[in-house]
Amino acid sequence: SDAKVGPEMSDDEVSKLQDHLKKFGVRPVAFGVTGIPDTAEAARPLFRWAKKFNLMVINTESAGSIDTIEAMVKEFDIKVGFHDHPKNPNDPNYKMWDPSYIYGLVKDRDKRIGACADTGHWVRSGIKPVDAIRTLKGRIVSSHLKDLHEFAPSGHDVPYGTGVSDVPGILDEFLKLKMTGPVSVEYEHNWDASLPDVANCVGFVRGYVRS
């Protein structure tokens, strides 16, 4: 099928995807980063679609829709995580890179609204992920977990535990928080041959958490 995965899928396409996931024993847990409209009428189709797949969280950067997001979270019992991309010197209005900004956005909202902690983009912004997690004071609902080879905007993904991001420290913080949201291996380097690296990342987390 040429169908794009998202709320614009037809009922037939949704059913086919559900069957395919069931066949292989796969449970989807998160969607996004995606925009969330600022009215309930416009946002509701996204949340209805997410409910069909029993998603845990929708990740977004739609800070201006926070009131509508809170209403949808309460209506559908689906978490929303505010994602961070790197600090952009050419766009001083972009604030999502700053964990203090995200904390200020979510701290007085429903507990199901928090951060989607993209640790790699924090490193690219010159922020130590452990410091960012502590700044967020437990308001983390999901994570794009990355380990980068250097503290720089050009830092690229490496297998967990071999870079500068302090993945053990990050996992320690998640365990202290008793975090229950999804942690995604978002590996954006060595695209054509990344499977062994991704497998190493999964193995690192399993081994570290179980130890």
WOWO-V44375 format. One record per run of one state. SS is the DSSP state (A for helix, B for strand, O for the rest). FROM is the first residue (numbers start at 1). TO is the last residue. If there is no record, write none. Layout:
((SS FROM TO) (SS FROM TO))
This chain:
((O 1 10) (A 11 23) (O 24 29) (B 30 31) (O 32 39) (A 40 52) (O 53 56) (B 57 60) (O 61 62) (A 63 76) (O 77 78) (B 79 83) (O 84 98) (A 99 106) (O 107 112) (B 113 118) (A 119 124) (O 125 128) (A 129 135) (O 136 139) (B 140 145) (O 146 147) (B 148 148) (O 149 156) (B 157 157) (O 158 166) (A 167 177) (O 178 182) (B 183 185) (O 186 190) (A 191 193) (O 194 194) (A 195 210) (O 211 211))
